[in-house]
Amino acid sequence: MATVNVYLALDGNCEDAFNFYRSVFGGDFAFIGKFNEMPQQEGQPAMNEADGNKVMHVMLPISKDTCLMGSDTEGKWAASFKQCNNYSISINADSKAEADKLFEGLSAAGQITMPMNHTFWGAYFGMFTD
């Protein structure tokens, strides 16, 4: 069965925000990674130091079934950042087949921004706007 969690996009203050959330909810980050940890993509310019130090992904477990996740806006997404449009829903499926079914169904009338695929961080992942 799939689980659904909130994913926040922040404008350069993700690490500070999530340290605050951790101070309130308690616990430890299950993961925190920066943009400078991504493999360099062929044909893409090197990332500047300021953007490289921004949070690519952070996960803070809230209960056994839920977590709060987030990242800093970066690159092509930064220009469209507006306070209050900075959240997504993250769906975690039990299998690749379930992930494909949910992705295909929910994105059918939407815009796919990242097709489902295996990622460098080990997840099977995709993104869309429905």
Secondary structure, 3 states (H helix, E strand, C coil): CCEEEEEEEECCCHHHHHHHHHHHHCCCCCEEEEHHHCCCCCCCCCCCHHHHCCEEEEEEECCCCCEEEEEECCHHHHHHCCCCCCEEEEEECCCHHHHHHHHHHHHCCCEEEEEEEECCCCCEEEEEEC
